[in-house]
Structure formats: C-alpha cells, structure tokens
Amino acid sequence: MRLVYLMNANLLSLLDLSDPHGVMGKELFNACGGELFPCDALAYAVLERSLNLLKGFHLLLSNGGYTSGFGLLRMQLDNVLRFHGVVKSADPHAVANSIIHGVSLRKLKDQSGRRMTDARLVELLSSENPWVVHVYKLACSYIHLSDQHLQHVLLHSKIDDAGVRDIIIGDEDEHIEYIHKVQLVNAFAVVTRGVLELIRQWSTIRHQHGTNEQLNSQYREAV
C-alpha cells in the first residue's frame, strides 16, 4: 500500500511541473526583449512539446499505461538531448534555423565537428549525467519492438497446474510491480526538470550568441 500511495503522490506532484513551463516561457521572452530568433523559437517548441508530454504521461500512468508511458519518457528525453545539443553547438541560432527549415539534426555538427546523431547527443549529455545512458537504452526498448514487449505478454499470461500457458492480451499494467511504476514516474519528473533547466540556461546565455541588433542583420525578421 505504501508504494501505491507513493505512486499516486508522485503522479500528483508531477502536475506541479506544469506551471513552470509558462514561467520559463516568460523568462525567455523577457531575455529576448520581445524579439525571438531561431534558437528562441526552438526553445518554445520544446516547452510546448514538454508540457503536452507531461499531461499525456500523467493521463497514461493514471490509467494503467505503463508501456506507453515509457514511450513518452523517451520523447521527453529527446527534448533534452536535442536542445542540449543545439545549445552546446558553436552557433545555436544557425543550428536551430536549419532545424526549422527541415534539416535533420543528425546532419548538423556539434562544436567539435562531429555530427549530432542520437549516440553523440547521449554521449554529450551523459558526460555530466551518467544515468542518461541507461534511461535512453531502456526507453528505446519500448519505442522499438523488443524483448520488453514479449516480457509484458508473458507477465500477463497464466500457467495452469498442467503447465499450459493461457496467453492474455491486455491494455492494463496490473502485472507491473508498483516499484517500477514509481521509478518510471520519478524518471519522467527528473527529465522534465531537465527540460526546464535547459530553457533557463538558454535564457541566461543567449546574449553570448549575439545581440538582437546583430541577429536582426543575420536573420531578416525575428520569429
């Protein structure tokens, strides 16, 4: 019962991260002086995506959606990996501008000249956050058809006294121990806080990548 209570409490506290998305958005707008350029616009896209993922994750985990919840965790981690890569590049606005115009991030290069593939983005972020490697690999196993999905089918199944397995296909997660659900919720909260921290950091350092006047000469119109 303690884990059930902890699960519900953590899910409820997860919603407390909703309002900070708006707060970070306002801080960025103030830092921009009301003029948005490519990386600023990308930051807002990250905030909106993050907020939608948060609401969807809460809905899923409140209704037995453990497997799908892992998929949303991977998408939230994608927010952190990619925006972190953009912000740490030599020219965040140029990289963001390419993304806005449909160029895949994996075709663009980081500050060291290496292409920003998923593997490289994980490497960059995990240098200061070692846990990212494990969470990335585990979350990816729920995105791609893998042994994880077979294990869920087997856990759903029942074996009678004769050793005959009764295969059950279901959309609930009652076969998942609550400790694993708690860990998933906690992981999503940590990654979401990472999103908010990245936006805060960008708001603080964006001036290092050009004044609005300089950016206006490079990008004809503010976003």
Residue pairs with C-beta under 8 A, 6 or more apart in sequence:
3 178
3 179
3 182
4 178
6 178
6 182
7 178
7 181
7 182
7 185
10 182
10 185
10 186
10 189
11 58
11 61
11 62
11 185
13 189
14 54
14 57
14 58
14 185
14 188
14 189
14 192
15 54
15 58
17 54
17 189
17 192
17 193
17 196
18 51
18 54
18 55
20 196
21 47
21 50
21 51
21 54
21 196
24 47
24 196
24 199
24 200
24 203
25 44
25 47
25 199
27 199
27 200
27 203
28 40
28 43
28 44
28 199
28 202
28 203
29 36
31 203
31 204
31 206
31 207
32 40
32 206
32 212
33 212
35 212
35 215
35 216
35 222
36 44
36 222
36 223
37 93
37 210
37 212
37 215
37 219
37 222
37 223
38 92
38 93
38 94
38 96
38 97
38 100
38 219
38 223
39 86
39 87
39 92
39 93
39 95
39 96
39 202
39 206
39 209
40 202
40 206
40 223
41 96
41 100
41 223
42 83
42 86
42 96
42 99
42 100
43 83
43 199
43 202
46 79
46 83
46 195
46 198
46 199
47 195
47 199
49 75
49 79
50 76
50 79
50 192
50 195
50 196
53 72
53 75
53 76
53 79
53 192
54 76
54 188
54 192
56 72
57 69
57 72
57 73
57 76
57 188
59 65
60 66
60 68
60 69
60 72
61 69
61 181
61 184
61 185
64 171
64 172
64 173
64 174
65 171
65 173
66 173
66 176
66 180
66 181
66 184
67 142
67 149
67 152
67 173
69 184
69 188
70 138
70 139
70 142
70 184
71 139
71 142
71 143
72 188
73 135
73 139
73 184
73 187
73 188
73 191
74 136
74 139
74 140
74 142
74 143
76 188
76 191
76 192
76 195
77 132
77 135
77 136
77 139
77 191
79 191
79 195
80 125
80 191
80 194
80 195
80 198
81 118
81 121
81 122
81 125
81 132
81 136
82 105
82 116
82 121
83 195
83 198
83 199
83 202
84 121
84 124
84 125
84 198
85 105
85 110
85 116
85 120
85 121
85 124
85 125
86 92
86 95
86 96
86 99
86 105
87 198
87 201
87 202
87 205
88 110
88 111
88 124
89 95
89 108
89 109
89 110
89 111
89 116
90 110
90 111
91 209
92 202
92 206
92 209
93 209
93 210
93 215
93 218
93 219
95 105
95 108
97 219
98 108
99 105
99 108
105 116
105 121
106 115
106 116
106 117
106 118
107 115
108 115
108 116
109 115
109 116
110 116
110 120
110 124
114 120
122 132
122 133
122 136
125 132
126 132
126 133
129 194
135 187
135 191
141 147
141 148
142 148
142 149
152 175
153 167
153 169
155 175
155 176
156 167
156 168
156 169
156 170
156 175
157 165
157 166
157 167
157 168
158 165
158 166
158 168
159 165
159 166
160 166
173 181
210 218
212 222
215 222
216 222
